[in-house]
Amino acid sequence: MARKTPEINSSSMADIAFLLLIFFLVTTTMDVDTGIYKKLPPIPEKDQQNDDVKVKQRNVFSILVNRNNELLVNGEVLSISQLRDKTKEFFLNPTNSENLPEKAMKNVPFFGDVMVSKGLISLQNDRGTKYETYIRVQDELAAASRELKDDKSMQKWGKKYAELDVDQQAAVRKYIPVQISEAEPRNTGGK
Amino acid sequence: MSKFRKDGKKDLPAISTASLPDIVFMLLFFFMVATTMREVDLNVDIMVPAAKEITKLEKKDLVSNIYVGVPMRKFTKTYGTEPRIQLNDQFATVEDIQAFIASERESRKEELRNKLTTSLKVDQYTKMGIITDIKQELRKASSLKLNYSTRETAE
């Protein structure tokens, strides 16, 4: 005769689940890693070390940061908050000024033949520069670059750069090439 | 004669708790999925700088972290108060970085090895000297993808 199987008491199930829940609640860290993404230049090979491309003075946007976290931009003392507008002006060169970078005719997909700036940002910091300042400079440069790209894509498609598709983004990048080269730092300020 | 008879003698029925485990399990699964366990114990104090133009770091399993900051209180006797590098759980020097990157590569699958990103978690008051050295070492190890960890600016 088959006996009736007694039902398993499940009232402690909630307790067990609660225990696990509390454990995971405590161990959870939900912070998302955010940051500024950069690509380092590869180490130059030994036999091509002196093969540096000479860049004209007017095409270089040189930023020097000293150990007191002060900025010297193309021989002019600037505050970090002015940097973004200066950078944009440098790349746009709206008046075709002699002191701002040259432009070259280039064929860019979607845009056709356009004048592309030959500008280049050169960033040099001292060993004694504070990391926070360095990040702020990088941030301002990235912001300037993004605003320039947003302007161009707004004109063309009425959308922001981030909303474009891959091909369109590549075209805008080609139109506004923002290159940041970081020089080897000078050891003047000590550690 | 009232329609609503008050029956004082009737007991309030107990609320059924049968669905309680289900609710709790649901929460449990949510947290289990959302959890990322802290892999390392920090030995250095780090307050990363704030920035606006930030991107999210995708694929956490392809990120190796380098921490730089002032050693915590309990370590100041042995390691001083100058910013130090921490790799995994230990204090390290700049020379250890190449070996660290090599071992990080070793622990990943072959096809993912060149997709490794290095995330620099650096305290905002650190001087650039040590960071320049780290960058130089990373270039030597040809680990060129770099992420400066920042938090979002509170506006």
Interface residues (C-beta under 8 A of the other chain):
Chain A: S10 S11 M13 A14 A17 F18 L20 L21 F24 L25 T27 T28 T29 M30 V32 D33 T34 G35 I36 Y37 K38 K39 L40 P41 P42 I43 R67 N125 D126 R127 G128 T129 K130 Y131 E132 Y134 I135 R136 Q138 D139 A142 A143 R146 P185 N187 G189 K191
Chain B: T17 L20 P21 V24 F25 L27 L28 F31 M32 A34 T35 T36 M37 R38 V48 P49 A51 K52 E53 I54 T55 K56 L57 K60 V63 E82 T117 S119 V122 D123 Q124 Y125 T126 K127 M128 G129 I130 I131 T132 K135 L138 R139 K140 S142 L144 K145 L146 N147 Y148 S149 T150 R151 E152
